[in-house]
Amino acid sequence: MSYNYVVTAHPSTAVTLALSGNFTSSDSVDLLMFKTNRFEVFTVCGDKLNLRQTVKLHARIAAATLFVAEGEDKSCLAIATLKNEFLILEYADDQVRTIGKKIYGEYSTSFYSPMILIWDPTHYVFGLSFCEAKFRLIKWRRGGDNEITMNSFMISEDSVVDMTFLPCCQKPTIAMLHCDNFGRRIQTHVVDDNVQELQEGPWKKDGVEPEAVSILAIPPPELGVLVLSTESVIYLNETTGCHYVGPLNQYRAPYTSSIFVIEPRRFYMFGDVLGHIFLVTLNCMDDRCTGIDVECLFKASAPESICYLGNGLLFIGSRLGDSYLLNIMDDTNTINPECVKIIEEFSNLGPIVDMLLVDLEYQEQKQIVVCTGHPGGGSLHVVSSGICVKELFQAKLPGVLALWALSYLTENSANNLCLVSFMKHTKTLLFKEDEIDEIEIAGIEVDDRTHCAANVGDIKNNKIVQVTPGCVRLVDASSDGHLISCWEGKSDDPINMAACNSSSGQIVLAVRNKLVYLVISDDQLQEAGSSCFDSEISCLDISFAPNGSSEIACVSFWIDICVLLIHLPTMTVLKKQQLDSEFMARSVLLARLQDTLNLFVGMGDGNLIIYDVDEKNCELLNRWSVSVGRCPVSLKVFRSKIIETVQGSGVSTCKNANYIMVCSDRYSVVYANNDKLLFSSVNIRDILCISPLNSEAYEQGCVFTNGEMLSFGVLDNVQRLHVRRVPLAEFPRRIAQQVETSTYGVITVRCDDGYGSKGYLSELEMVPASEMAFQQCKAAPNAHERLSTKNDFYSYRKISSFLILDRHNFDVLYSYSFGTDEECCALTSCHLGDKKNPLYVVGTAFNIVENDCAVVVQGRLLVLEYSRQDSCKEGSLSLLCCNYVNGTPEAIIEYHRKLLVLVKENLWLYEFKADEEGAELIQLASYTSFVSLLFVKVRGDLIMCGDLQHSITILRHEDGSSEFNLVAKDYYPKWLTAIAFVNDREYLLADTFFNFCYSECSGKRPVPDGGELIKASGYFHLGEFVNCIERGWIVLQNFKALCKPLSPPMVYGTAEGSLGVVCQISAEHFKILDTLQKRIIRMLPSAGGLNHGRWRAFESCSMRHAVERFVDGDIIESFLTFPKDVVAKLFADVARQLNVDNPSFSLSGAKVLEIAEDLSKVH
């Protein structure tokens, strides 16, 4: 029995709908951006969008519309959810509140047809089409209990494609675009409350273009409707008999539409799936339409919604690419394609179609490389935890042991001097822009090494403190750099180390076993105290200064493995803490990153020990240790922007705060959010020392050295996940990696309309990656020629390529392109047969046109070997063999140095053999018992096959056999979208109904000699379409022993652009977290008053099941961001309840909190 914790690591970014109106006030212009189960409210301020609020619902938003109720002047929002809940929301008192809610049906019926919600401003009613043959008329009036009334009508039409209310009608009248066996047509209906069926409307139109996708009502004076299809825009007015067609010429497949008014003419806009944005103008005379003009304005992302916000601002919301806020007008207030410019960009990680978890060197965390986009364009996105250091330039400087960035002769606090220490001397380097010059400063000792250097004093009275083995020097840094004061010890022993507090000018020195305390008084260095110990000092710190000066020094020793807190200036020991380690402390730091004061101790074995400090009683509490490397740890305080996202909501906050750079053989940072410490990795390696650099040119800079080169760089903001985009201008369908060649293999598809990047916004113009490759070649053509047809819908040529990219910088090294009739479908990197080098295997399919319909009759497998020397760009790609298969290779994967291939309903196993005469793939075994195989995963000897309809089958193949052995099978049908092994007997599945299903072998065999029966044991409705699941850590592991996941988590990627984590937890922790989740839900009702249990309940076309053995981590982690006293009270109540319900529990509120916080570190 397994229990699971599921949480969002990166919220969905695809814009599924956008609406504009006056939502926040009667005179505002607002944009509502919908993203799966939440919406963001923006207000237009000048040419910018200001985020007012993000509202998260316990539901997947299926349809929404803004409306102005009768007698009001401000818009309200109506929402229909996928699980058939209807909400009315309004913005009041700076928040979104619910003024109406109704549940009107079962979920499963609404999955098969699109949910369409429309508003009739004449009769103040809603129309909702939510399943086949059903239409609801919804009424709502403000006042009383704000009751929502619904009348249900059966309709004779089959699948409803789109519908709209017709204006200027005595009764609510709808026009429905629908399809049946005879094509697509438009039927109008009159809605009468007194009749149970929809009445026949004033007109109908048969024989509408077969690819019509949208219908839009035109208000007076023109009246009529616009119909959008793949080849034209049609204006219809059956009352006057007008019928005009605006051809789209070479463009195809309109996607969405919008209407906005620019006086004195009304304009209409829509876009297609390749990102073309069209402007439709009706030519009118005497208030009658006399023609229609269609113009392609520009090309951007494929739009899901288009909203005009006034003053030339246009928002394009995209599900398949980035969304944009544009200015489309010139200085004369005229729409001008030449003047369109991007004002703001909203990045989108979706749709994620494939992903790869890549090991980072020396760490147990991985970065994610995801494939996103569609045939009109796409990108790779690199998602990684921690911060990235972007190196700007280098200077050769060998032998550096330590360095500090300082300010010298500046009018502000910006750093412009680097003091560099060597074994027996010191250098001072002055840098300005890209130049570095060595200078001489009279007061700086250059003939000895430097232990410590820092600026003290204000800008007008700036000084530099330099500590060398022989003395401490105070140097003028605001005029000529002369020596102001010098302190030398009374003994002959040298100074071993030092620490300085820049804000107060306090200094502590270690002279063997003696601690010396210095202060600056009247520009003179004065000894204020000293103390001797039994052991030599190994590290010290004096940086914590809450009131402008430090009252505590931290000291640790070489022999006595402990840490002391010493009061200044009395030098009395406040606290002695044994470190319980066999290794000595090498760095110590007292810091308050948020509310709690913490003591950090870096050990010689690569561990970091952390204590909470009770300031009142001077006690060290809650010890925990984290492995951050394998070498001695040093600690430095940096300051940067820290960005935190409220889990699952998409709401981000940015603030300037301190964090701690943890330096070992690998680097990481410690920062605080909601007063809990979080760890993130840093991408730098082989660095001896690093110092923060706050220069005029770079706010978050740093200077570091590897012992040979002095480097200057810029640090990213600190946040949990960083996303870096690698644009390809073509759609990456699959990705694989080869560590040996340090490359990624990517198969791509792009649609070529013959215009290249013509029409793109200038900021988005880009040459496809396959045409920018350092080396290029074409695959040998197939034996089948593509047949031509007169009415060929496939007017856009699809061009497929196999790209090889550098694993580190993503340069396109090689492009292997295919003909227009051959499309890449599958890819893997593997080791086959006796071949020592890794191979790429590409699966393709041939598109043959027969009877005006594209069919796949054949595919092929290409075994390719790429080789290059070291990291040079030039390499060679060899085709070792090519095998034809009868169908499309859906998936390819390595299995014990053999090749598993899915084609239609078959699983084939191939063996690779190569000799001097050539190479070939030899079929060893096959298995046929499927409807349509789409997925295959391998774990050891086990093979898991995922069928589109027939769930999963577990197989095994034994050497020498020509058959696969059935191990286990799920006989309950599931429409799968992704599969993954949890272990040999447990599996995680995702289906087309946005659910997770946790299945396991039951041990029962339904038939003799058959496989075990696989049964579902866990159910959870995610609300998003999962495309891929991979195993691995995406963050630096820093769990306390209390609640580490039982196994590495599963990372999933969705079509909506979100990333999430599913990890196994123990039964005890599940009981605790489930109880905690229920208490949080009762305490914090959701927006719209939607039921969380209904939201997360598993539902498909054939079954419903309450959520089971899954905990919603989004609920728990969002609560952790609340004030500490509120959190502590709730957690204490949960602990008491658990102790009463189960006497075997012995819990405190602090322990429950610790479990919840620990699990929040899985992402």
N, C-alpha and C positions, 0 to 999 in steps of 0.2 A: 504494500500500500504506500503510495507516494502522495505527497502534498506539495503544492506549488504556490510560489509567490510571483505574480506577474505585474510588471511596472513599466511605464513609459520612460524611455531614456531620452528620446528626442521627439517632441510632439509633431503631429501631422502638420504639413506646410502647404499641401495642395489646396487651392481655393476652389471649393465645390460650388459656390454661389456668391454673388456680390449684389447688393442693393444700395440705392442712393435715395435720400429723402431728408426730411426735417425731423429726425428721430429724437434728438436731445432737447430741442426747443423749436418754437414755431418759426424762428427766423434763421435757424442754422442750416448748413449743408453738411450732411453726414454720409459716411460710407460704412456699410456693414459688410464685413468680410467673413464668410462662413468657411470653416475648416473642420469637416467631419462632425464632431460632437461639441463644437464650441463656435462662438462668433465674437469678432472683435469690432468694437465701435470706434470709428475714427471721425473726427470733425475737421472740416477743411478750414485752414487758417492761412490765408494768402495762397501760396502755391505749395503748401505742405499739408500733410495729414498728421494730426495729433491723436494719439491713442487715448481714448477716454476710459474704456473698460473692456475687459475680456470676460465673457460669460461662458462657463462650461456647464453643459447639460448632461444628465444621465440618459443620453439617447443619441442616436445617429440622426442628424438633421437630414430629412429627405426633401423637403420643399419649404419655402418661406416667401412671404411677400410683405411689403410695407403698405399700409392703408391709412387713410384719414377717415375716422368714424364720423357719423352724422353729427353736424353741429360743432365740430372741433376743427382746430387749425394746426394740429401737430400729429405726426404719424405715430401709429402703433405698429407692432410687429406680430404677425401671425406665423406660427411654425407648425409644420406637420412632421412627425418623426417616423422613422422606419417601422417602429413597433406600434404605429397607429395611435399616437397621442397628439392632441391638438392643443396648442398653447397660444395665448395672447399676452404679449409683454409690452410694457411701456417704460420709458426712461423718466424718472422723477427723483428729485432730491439726490442727484448725482449717483444714482444706481438704477439698475434694471430690475423691475419688479413684475410679478405675475398678477394679471387681472382676470385671467380665465383659463380653465383647463378642462379637457374632456378626453376620455378614452373611448374610441369608437369602433374597435374591431380587433381581430386577431392579426398577428404579425405575418404569418406565413403567406396569407393571400396577397399581400402587397409587394412581395418580392419579385413576382414575375412580370410586372408591368411598371413603367415609371410612375411615380407619384407626382401629380401636377396640382398646384394650388394657385387659384386665380381670384381676383377681387373685382367686383362690379361697383364702380364709384357712383353709378346712377341709382341703384337699388340697395346699396350697402349690404351686399351679401357676398359670401365666398362660394367658390365652386371647387370641389376636390374630387379628382379621379385617382383612386388609390388601388384598384385592382380591376381585372377584366370584368366588364359588364356591370360595373357599379359606379354611381356618381352620387355625391352628397352635396346638398345645398346647406350651407352653414350660416346661421344668423347670430349676431351678438350685438347687444345694446348696453352701453354703460349705465350703471345704476343698479340699486338693489344688491343682489348677489352676483351680478355680472354673469348671468347664466348663458351658456352657449347651447343653442338648439340646432339639431341636425335632422334633415329629412333625407332619406335614402331613396334612390331611384335606380331601377334596372335600365340598362341601355342595350339596344340591339346590336350595336357595333362591336366588332371584335377589338383587337388591340388598338387602344387610343395612343396615337403618337404625340399629339399636342392638342391644346384647346385654348379658347379665349372667349371672353364675354364680348358681345357686340354692343357698341354704344347706341344711344338714342332709340331704345326699344321700350315699349310700354311695360313689358314683363322681362325678367331676366332671360336673356337669350344667349346660348352658347353656340360656337362653331367648333366642331370637332374634326380634326384630321386623324383618320384612322386607316388601317390597312386590313385587307382580307385576302381571300384567295384570288380575287380579280384585280388587285392592285391597291392604290391609295385613292381616297376620295374624301370630300368634305361634306359633312351633314350638319345642319343647324337644328337646334332644339329649343323649344320654349319651356321654361321651368315654371310649373304651377303647383303651389303647395297643396291644392285641393285634389290633385290627381296623383296617383301613385306612380305613374309612368311619365317620362318626358314626352312632351307633345312635339309633333312635327313642326319644324321651323319654317321661316319664310322662303328658304332656298337651299339647294344642295348642288354639289358639283362632283360629277363622276369623272373618272379618267385623269385625275391629277398625276403629275409626274411620279413615276414609281419610287423615286428616291427622295420625295418630299420629306422634310424633317421638322419643319416649324411653321406655325401660323401666327400672324400678328394682326390684331385689329387696328384699323386706322381711324382716328377720331375725326369729327367734322373739321373742315367742310368736305374733305375728299370722301370720307367714309370708305367702306370696303375692307378687304384684308390683303395682307402680303403673305405669300407662300414661298418659303425658301426650299430649294431642292439642290441636287448635285450639279445641275447644269444651268439653272436660271433662277431669277427672282420674278415672281408672277404677281401682278396686281389684279384682284378680282373685285368686281362690284356687280353682283347678279341682279340688283335692282335696276341699274341703268344699262346693264349688258356690257359694261366696259371690261376689257380683258387685254392686259398689256404684259409683255414678257421682256425682261432685261437679261440677255444672255451673259453667262460667265466666261464664255470663250474657253481659254485653256485652263481655267480654275475649276476645281471640283469640291464637292462635299462640304457645304456650309455647316457650321457647327453651332452657332448661337446668334442671338439677335438682341437688339436694344433700340430704343427710340429716345430721342431727345430733341428739344426745340431750341433753335437759334433763330430768333426773329430776323426777317419776316417769314423765313421758310422753315419747314419741318424736315429734319434729316433723320435717316435711319441707318443704323450700322450693324454689321454682323461680321463674323470671321469664319474661317475654315480650319480644318484639322492641321494644315501646314503653317498656320499663323498669318495668312493673308487677311488684312482688315479691309472691308469694303464699305463704301459710302453709297447709299441709295437715295436718289432724289426723284420725287414725283413732279412731273411737269404738269402744271395746272392752268386752266383758263376758265374764268367764271365759276370758280369753286368746283370745277370738275377736272378729274385727272385726264390728261391727254397723252401721257407717255411716261416712261420710266427710264432713268439712267442709272447705270451701275459702274462705279469706278473703284479700282483697287488703289487704296491710299498708300499702304506700307505693309511691311511684314515684321511680325514680332513672334511672341509665343502663341500657341494655339489657344484661343480664348474660350473660357467656360462662361464668363459673363463680361459684358461691356457696360460701364456706367459713365455717364457724362455728369460732371460735378460743377459745371459752370466756369466761366472765365477761361475757357479753352482747356480745362483740365479733363482728361479722359483716363479712366482706370480700366485696365485690362487684367481681369482675374483669370488665372490659368490653372488647370488641374494637371496639365502635362509638362509645364515649364514654369519659369519664373513669372511673376506678375509685375506689372509696371504702372506707375502713375506718369502720364504723358501730358505735354502741352502740345496741342495740335493746331494752334492758331498763330498767325503772324501778327505784325503790328497793326494791321488794318482790320483785325477781328474776323479774318477769313480763314477757313480751313485750308491749310497749305501743306501738302505732303513733304515739301522741301524743308519746312520749318519744324517738323515734329522732333521733339527732343524728350529724353527721359529725365523726369524730375526725381523719381524715387524708384528703387527696385526692391521687390520682396522676393527673396530667394526661396526656392522650392526644392526639396530633396526628392520629391516623388515624380513620377511613379518609380519605385524601386523594383526592378525586374530581376536583378541578380546581385549577389554580394559575396565578398570574400573577406575572411578574417586573416590578417597578415601578422605574423609574429614580429614584435619589435625586439631588437637585439638586447640581450641580457635581461629581459623583463618577462614577467608572466602575464603581461597584458598584450592586447592586440589592437591594431587599428583596422577600421573597416573601410574597404573600397567598394562602393556601390555603383551599379549601372542604373542610370535614370534617363528618362526621355521617351521619345516616340519617333517614328520614321521621319518626321519633319525636323528633328534635331535632338541632341542629347549630350550628356556629359558624364564623366566619372566624378564622384565626390569622395573625398578622403575624410573620414570621420575618425577623430582621435581624441583621446582624453589628455588633459593637461595643457601645457603651454608650449608654444613653438618659438624658438629663437631664430630670427631671420638675420643671417650674417650679411653685413653691408660691405665691409672691406677688411683686409688683413695687412699686417706689416711683419716682416720677418724679424724676430727678436728672441733668440734662443737663451735658455738659462733662467727664465723668470721664475721666481719662487712665490711671490705675492704681489698684489697690486691694489691700488685704491684710486677712485675717481674723486677729484677735489675741485674746489673753486679757487681761482687765483686772478686777481686784478679784474674782477667782473662787477657789474652794477646790479647783479641779481644773484640768486643762489644756483644758477646753472653751472654744471661741471664743465671745465675746459682744460683740466690738468690731470694727467695720470702719473702717479708716483709708483715706480716699478722697482721692486727689490730683487736683487740677485744674491748669490752666496756671500760675496764680500764687498758689494757696492750697491749703489742706488742711482736710478736715473729719474729725471723729471721730463715728461713729454707734454708739450702744449699742442692741443689740436683745435683746429678751426675748420669747419666744413670737412673737406676730404684731405686736408693737409695735417701732417704730424711733424713737429719740430722738437728736437731736444734743446732744452734751455737750461741755463744755470740760475739758481736762486741762492742768493748769498747765505741765507740762514739754514738751508737744507744740507745735512751731512750726506755726502755722496760717496765717501770712502768706507762705508760700512753698510751692512744690510739693515733693513728696516723691519721692525716687528709690527708696528702699528702706525697709521697715519689717519688724521681726521681734521675737518674744519671745525673751529669753535668760534663763538661770537656771532654778532649780527653782520649784515652786509657791509655796513659802514666801518665796522671794526673787526673785519674778518681776519682770522689767524689760522695757522696750520700747526697741529701738534704732530711731531715726529718722534717715535720711540725707536732707538737703536740699542744694541747690546751694551753700549757704554753710557748712554745718557738719554734724557728726555728734552726735546727742544721745542720752544714756542717761537714760531716764525711769523712775521708780518705778511699778510696776503692781500692787503688793500693798497699798498704803495710800492715800496722798493724791495720787499722780500728780505729784510734784514732780520737778524736774530734778536729777539726781544728778551728771552730768558732761557736758561739752561739749568737742568737739575741733574746732578751726578750722585750716585750712591756712595755711601761711606765705605763700603767693603769693596774688595777686589773682584767679587763675584759679578759676572755679567747679568744683565737683565735677560731672562729667558723668554718672556712673553708679556703682552700688555693688552689692555682694553681701555677704550676711551668713550665717554659719553659726549656726543657733539653738542647737545642742547645745553648742557651745564658746564662742560669743560672739566669734568671729573675724570681722573685717570687711576687705574689700578695696575700695578706691576708685580710680576712674579720673579723674585730673585732666589732661585733654588727653592727652599722651603719657606721663604719669607714673602709675605704679602705687604706691599707698600701702597699707601693711598695718597694721591696728590690732588691738589686743587689749584685753580688759577685765581689769584687775588691781586688786584691792582696790576694786572699784566705780568705777574710773577708766578712762577711755579713754586708751590710750597708743599712740603710734606705735612699731611694732616693726620697720619696714623700709620701704624704698622703692626703686624702680628706674625709670629712664627708657628710652624706646625711640625709634626713629626715626619711628614713625608713631603717630597717635592711636588710642586703644583704642576698639574698637567693641562689645565684649562681654566679660564675665568671669564666673567662677564659683568658689566656694569651698565648695560644699555637701558634697563627699565627705569624710567623717570616719570612717574605719574604727575608730580607737582613741579616739574621743571628741573628737579635735581634728583639724583638717585640716592635712596637710603639703604639699598640692599646690593651687596656684591655676591655673586655666585662663584664658588671655587670647588674644583675637584683635584684629585691627586693621582700620582703614578702607582703608588703601592697600596694605600688605603682606598679601596674602591667605594667611594662615597661622594656625596655632594654636600657642601656647607652653604647655608644662607647666613651672611655676615652683615651685621648692622653697621652703617656708616654714620658718623665718623668714629663711633665708640669701638669698633672692631670686635664687638661681642658676637658670639655664635648664637644665632636665633634658632637654627634647626640643623641637625645632622641626619642625613638620610643615606642608609646603605643601599647600594644599587642592585644587589643580588645578581651580580654578573661576574664571570671569570675574566672579563676584559675591562681595561681601563677606559674612563671617559676621555674623549678627545676634544669635545666641544660642549659648552653649556650655554644656555640662553634662557633668560626670564623675559616673557613677553605676554602682552594682553592683545590678542587678535580681535576680540570682540568684548564680551562682558567678563568672561572668566580669565583669570590670570593663570598661565601655564608655565611650567618649568620643562624645558626640552634638554635632554642629555644625549649627545651623539657618542656612541660607543666605538671602540676599536674594531669590533667584529661586524660593523655595518648595521647594527640595530639602533633604533631611535627610541629612547624611553621618555614617556610623557607623564607628567603629574599635573593634577589640578591643585592650585595653591589656595588654601584657606587663609586669606590675608589677616583676618581678625586674630586667629590663634596661631598663625604661622605654621600650619601643618600641610604636609604633602599627601594628597588623597588620590584615589582612583588611578593607580599606576597601570599603564599598559605599554606594551612594546610592539614596535613595527619593524620588520626587516626592510631596510631601504637600499641595501647594497651588500657588498662583500668586503669593502675597504673601510678604513676609519672615516667617521662622519664629521663634517664641519657644518656650521650653521651660520647663515647670514640673513638679515632682515632686508627685504625689498618692499617697495611700495608700487602699487599698480592698480589698474581698474579691475574690479572683480565683478563678473556677470553671473547672476544666478537666475535660474528658471524655476518657477513654481511647477512642480512635477505634474505633467499631464495637461497643463493649462496653456502653456506657451507664453505666459507672462514673464518678462525678464526685467530685472533691476540691475542697474550699473552704479557702482560706487567706488571711490578711491579708498583703498585700505591697505594695511600692511599684510604681508605674508612672509613665510620663512622659506628660504631656499636651502634645501637639504642636499649637501654635496657629498657624494661618495663615488664609487666607480660608475654609478648611474645617478642622475640628478632627478629630484622631485621637489614639489612645493607643498607646503601645508598652509591652508587658509581656513577661515571660519565662515560658516553660514548658519544663521540662527543659533549662534554660540556653540556649534558643534564643529569639530575639526575634520577637514576633508583633505585628501591627498590627491595630487595630480602629478603626472610625469612631465619631464622636460626632455626635449628631443636632442639635447647636446650630449656628446660622448667624448671621452678622453680629455677632459678638462682638468687642469691642475687647480685653478682658482678663478673666481669670478667676482665682479664688483658691480653694484648698480651704477648707472650713468644717467644722470638727468641733465642732458645738454639742451641748448636752445633748439637744435634741430630735431632731437628725438626725446620725447617725453618719457618713454619707458625703455630707455636704452640700457645696455650693459657692455662691459669690457671684460674679456676673458682671455686666457692663454692655455695652450696645451704643452707648454715648455719650449716650443719652437716658434710659434706664430702668435702675435698679439692681434686679437680680433675684436671688432666693434659690431654690435648687433642691436636688434630691437626685439623686445619681448612682447608676445601676444597678451591680450587680456586674459585673466585667469577665469576659466569657466570649465564646467564639467566636460563638455564635448565641443571640440572645434570642428568646423566643416570647411574643407577647402575644395573649391571647384576646379576641375580640369576640363575645360570645354573641348568638345570634339566636333561639333556641328554635324554630327551624325549619331544614330541611335545605337548605343552599346547593348547588345542582347545578352552576352555571356562573357565572363571573365575567368581567367585561370592564371596561376603564377608558377614561375620556375625560379627557385632559389639559386640553383646552380648557375644559370645564365643571368641572374639578376634582372629578370624581365617579367612583364605581364603580357599575356595573350588576350586579345579582345576581339570578338566578332561584332561587326557593325553593319547596319543597314541605313541607307539614306534614300529619300525620294528626290529624284532629279527632275525638276520641271523645265529644264532647259534654260533657266534664267540665272542659275548659280545663286549668288548672294544679292542679285539685283532686287531692289525694293526693300531690303532690310533697313531698319534704322541704323544710322551710321555707327552707333555704339555697339550694335549687335552683328555687324558684318564680320564674317569669318570664313576662311577657307576650310573645307572639310579636312579632318585629320589625315584621312587616307591620301590626300593630295599634298600634304606637307611632310610626308615621311622622308627620312634621310635616304632610304633605299626603297624602290618600288618595283613590282613585277606583276604580271597577270597570270591567273591560273589557266591551265589548258582548257579549251572549251569542251562542253559535253557533246555527245553524239546527236542529241535532239535539237533541232532548230525550232525556235519559237514561232508558232503559227500566228499569222496576222488575221484580224477580224475587222469588219467594217465599223462596228460599234463597240470598240474595245474600251471597257470602263477603266482599265489599268493604263491610263494615259501617262501617269507619272512613272518613270522608269525607276525601279528599285535596284540600287547598286549595293552589293554586299562586299565586305572586305574583311580580311583577317589582319589585325594590326598587332605589332609587337612594340611594347612601350618599355622604356627604362624604368626599373622598379623604384628608383630613388627620385628622379626628377620628372618622370612621365613624358620625356621626349619620345616622339614617335620615330622608332628606329627603322621599322620595316612595314610596308604595306603590300599585302598579297590580295589582289582584287579579283572578283569573279564577274562573269557575264551577267547581263540584265535578266536572264531567265533562270539564274541559279542564286538561291538565297541561303545564307548561313543560318543554321538552326541550333547547333550544339557544339560544345568545345570542352576539352579537358587537357590537362597536362599530366603526363604519366610516365612510368618506367615500364617498358614492355620487353618480354623475352629476355635474351641475354644482353640486350643493348645497355651499355653503361650510362650513356647520356640520356637526359630526359627528352621526351617527345611531346609535341602538340598534336592533338587529333581534332580535326574539324569535320563536322557533319553538315552536309548541304542537301538541299532539295531543289529539283527542277520544276519550274512552273510552266506547264504546257497548257495552252489554250485550246479547249475543244468545245464547240457549240457555244461560243461566246462566254465560256466559263473557265476559270483557271483551276486546274487540277494538278495534283502532285502524283506522278506515276513512278518516279524514281528519285533516289538520292545517292549520295556517295560519301565515303569516309576517306579523308586525306590524312595520311600520317606524315608529319613535317618535323624536321630537326633544324633548330636554330643554334648557331654557334657564333661566339665572338670572344675576343681576347680581352680580359680584364673589363674595364668600363668604357672601352672605346665605342664610338657610335657605329662603326662599320662592322658588319657581320654577314653571315651567309645563311640562307634558308633553303633547305633541300627537301624535295618531295620524295619520300622513301617508297611509298606505295599508295595506290588508290583502289578502293573496293566499292562496287555499286551495290545498293540495297533497294528493295522494292517498297519505297515509301520514304517518309520524312524521319530522319534520326532525331527523336525528341530529346534524348539525353545520352551522354557518354560518360563512363566512369571507369577507373582502374580497379581491377580485382585480382590480386595476387599476380601481378605482372602480366595480366591478361586484360582484355577489353570487354566491358559490358555495354551493349547498345540497345536502346529502346526504339523500336520501329512499329508504329501502329499498335496492334495488340500483342506484339511479340517481344520477348527478351532473348537476345542473342549473346553468346559468349564467343569471342574471337581470341585466337592465339597469334602472336606476331612472330614470324620467322624471317631471318635475314641471312643471306650468304653472299658469296662473291657475285652471283648472277643477279641478285636483286632481293627485294623483300616483299612479303605478302601477309595478308590477314587470312587465317584459316578458321572457319567456323567449327567450334567444338561442341556446342550444346545450344539448345533453344527451349523456350517454355512459352506456351500459348494458353492463356486462360483469363484473358482480360477483354475489356471493351475498348479502352483507349489509354494506353500507358503514357504517363507524362513525367514521372519522377522515379529516380532510383537513388538509394543511399547504401553505403557499404560500411559495416562495422565488423572487423575481423573476418570470420568466415561467413557472416550473415549478409544477405542481400534483401533490402526492403524495396518493394516495387509499389508505387502509388498509382492507382487507376483513377481516371477522372470521375467515374461513378462507383466502382466496386471496391473502394477503400484500399486497404493494404494487404500485401501478401509477403511473408518472410520465406526466403529460399536459401538453400546452401548447395554449393557444387563441390564435388569431390574429384580429385585428380584422376584422369583416365575415364571418367564417366561422360556419356553423351547426353545426360539428362540432369535437370536440377531436382533436388529433393525438397519437397514441401515441408517447411518447419512449422509455420503457423499461418492462419488466415483469418481476416475479419469478414464475416459473412453478412454483416449489416451494411447496406450501401451508404456511402458517403461521397459527396461531391468535393473532392480534395483540391486544394491549391498549393499546399506545402506539407512536407513530412520530415521527420527527424528521429534518429535514435536517441533515447535518453540513456538506456543501457540495453543489454541483450534481450530483455524481456519487457521493456516498457518503451512507449513511443508517443511522440507529440505530433498531433495532426491539426491542420487548419483547413477549413472548408469555405465554400463559396457563400455561405450564409454568415460570414464574419465571425465564426466560432473557433475556439480551441477545443480539441477533444484529447484527453489523456487516456491512452489505451494500454492494456497489458495482457500478456498471455495468461489464460485462466488455468492451464493445466489439463483441461478437458479436451477430448478428441471426439468430434461429432460422428466421424466414420472411422472404421478400422483402417490402419495404415495412413490415415490422413494427418494433416498437421493439427497442432493445437488450436483451440478456439481463442481468438483475440476479442476481448470485450472492453468496452469503454468504462473507465472508472472515475474520470474527472470531466467536468463540463464547465465551460466559461464562454460567455459572449464578449468578444473583444470589441466588436463594432467597426473593425477595419479589415481590409482585404489583404491577407498575408500572402506574399509571393515567395518568400524564402526564409529558411531557418538554418542558422549555423551555430556551432558550439564554440565558446571561448570567452575569456575575460576582456572587457574593453576599458577597464580602469585598473589602476594600481591597487593591488590587494592590501588592505590595511584593516582587516577584521580583528576584533577581539575574539578570543577563543569561544565566547559565549554563543555566538550565532553565526558561524560561518556556514554558507550553503553546503549541502551534502555533496554536491558535484559541481563542476564548472557550469555556468548558466548557458541557456540557449538564447541566442540573439535573433530576433525576427525583424524583417523589413516589410513594409506595406506599400500598396499602391498609392496610399494617401501621403506618403513621404515620412512616415514615422518609423522610429526604431524603438524596440522594446526588449525587455529581458524577462525570461521565465526561468526560475531556479527552484530546485528542490529544497524543501525544508523538513524538519522533523515533525512528528505528530504533536509533540509538546509545543513547539513553536507555532504550529498551525492553530492549535487551540487558543493560544494566547493572542495571536494576531487576528484570528477570526472574531474573537470576543471584542478586541479593541476596535476592529473595523465596524462592527455593529453599533458600538457606543458612539463612535464618531459620526456615523450616519444619523443616529437619533439626535445627536447634539447639533449637527450642522445640516439642516435641510438644504437640498440642492436648489439651484435656480429652476423655476418652473414647477417646483414641488414634485418632480418626477421620482418614481420609486427606483431605488438602486437595485433591489432584488429583481425587478422586472427588466431592468436594463442589462444586467449581467446574466440573466437566465438564458440557457442554451435553447435556441429555436432553429429548426430547419423545416424543410417542406414536409417531413414525415414524423417529426417528434419534437417534444418540448421537455425540458428538464431544468430544474432549478440549479443554480450554480453549485458545484460540488467540488471540494478539495482544491479550490483555488482561492487565494486571497488577493484582493484588489490593492496593489501597492500604491496606486495613485491616491487613493483615499487616505492611507496612512501617512504617506510622505507629504501630502499637502498640509496635513494637520501639524506636522513637525515644524512648519514655518510660523506657527502661531506663537504668541508670547509664552515665555518659559513657565510662568505661573499657571496659565491656563492648561498648558500641556501637562505639567506635573500633577495638577489636580485630577485631570481625567485619567492619567495613567495610574495614579494611586487608587482611584475608584475601581478601575479594571482589575488591578492586583487583588484588592479586597474581594471582589466578586469571584474571581478565579479560586482564591483560597477557600472561600465558603463552599463553592460548588464542588471543588475537588480538594479534599484535605491533603492529598499528596503533594500539592503545589506549595511551595514556600517562596512566594514572590513579594517583591516590593515594587512600588511605582518606579523607582530608579532602574530596577532590573528590566521591567517591561519597556521603559524608554530606551535602555541600552540595546535591547533586542531589535526594536524598530529602527533605531539609528544605524545599527550595524548592517541591517539588510538594505538600507538606503544606499549603501556603498557598493552595491553590485553593479552600478552603472555610473 
